[in-house]
Structure formats: C-alpha cells, structure tokens
C-alpha cells in the first residue's frame, strides 16, 4: 500500500483536535453544572458532617473541571503548533446524536448517584467495566464514520475518551515522522499559551513531536484513559466521592446533597 494512504493529512489531524477541544469543553461544563448544584451548608437541610463532605465533593469536581481547562489549552497548543487556529463548536446541551460516539453521552445534570456514575463511566480506563449512570443511556446506537483511509476528515468511533486520544497520538506520530518536525510543527509558537500567561498544567509550549505526545500523555494520565490504579486521576477522584456518598446514604437514606 502506498505510504500516502497511511499518513494522515494535516487537515485530518486538525479535525481530530477540534473534536478533542469540543469534548474537553463539554466535559468541563457538565462537571461545573453538577458542582454548582451541590448544597452549601447546614442552612440547606444537611448536617454538619454531610456539609463537610459536600464541600469536599464540590472542591474535587471543580478541580477536575479546571484540569479539563488545562486539557483544552494543551489541545489548542498542539493545534497552533500544527499551524491551525484554536476552535471549538458544539451543539447546545444535550449533545445531539452523532456529534460524539453513541456511548459518549454529554448532558447537563445536577449532582446525584446517577450523574456521579456517569462521570466515572466517562473517565474510566479502557479495561474498566464501570457502567454508565441511570438515565444516561444513548437514545440509539449508531456508528460514526468508517475506520479506513480517505482523503477528507471524517468522524471516528471510540468507546472511551482515552481510546480517542490514543488514536490521535498515533496519527500525530505518523504525520510528524513522515514530514519531519520542522514541517509538521510550522505554527507560530508565540500564539500558544504558556505558564507566563496562565497557571494551568496544559499550558506547555509544543515545538515538536516529543512535546506534542507529552501533552497528549499528560491529558490521558491525568484524566480520561488513566490506568485504574493511578492515584489522583479523575477516575479515582470520582470513585472516592462515590464511596463517601454511599456511606452517608447508608447512614441517612433521606440525605440529599444537591438541589434538583
């Protein structure tokens, strides 16, 4: 097979990066919505112990959302390094069928057991059997695009966000290895965000394949796609919240941590 059919074009990689930006932006919005629905103290009909737990959960969820902001910056830096323009465009919530794979349901919901399980499902490692939260099943199953060589960009299917980033990394590696770092990463570095402008972990300048893959690796290991036992990953953080919520619900079945 001709090598040209195996190496993705710049347009195809930018197309994937645009989806990555839309995905990170959508996830941070769903997390923030859930965090803002949590109650704020004993004045809102919860005990002092419950209020302390809810405060921790809010802080955890907001920290995860801030991580997603860092991931968005990393995606945009890679986009700029490749000569593209940072961009995202998405539907209003809930995200319409086909905009993302059938198994990646994105919609706003207040914090509860189902929403928390949905977050765990979204952040799960590839080998995890964590189910989705009740009420988050896709309206219908469908397949996006086709996984074969083509001239123009087309959406791809993936089961987990980690799998999507793995495919993006492989495509980026094939593109840069074929064209060389200088031609591949031809964008103006001054258009990227760095620690000089913003205090986010993803704000690291991308100058070549090594730094681009390091940015993708950081996204995966911190969030979607991290191995199940990685301490501090989004998956583990949400698992910890689930355990504490279950304990408090066992002590008080009427405990409601958030507003409808």
Order of alpha helices (4+ residues) and beta strands (2+ residues): alpha-alpha-alpha-alpha-alpha-alpha-alpha
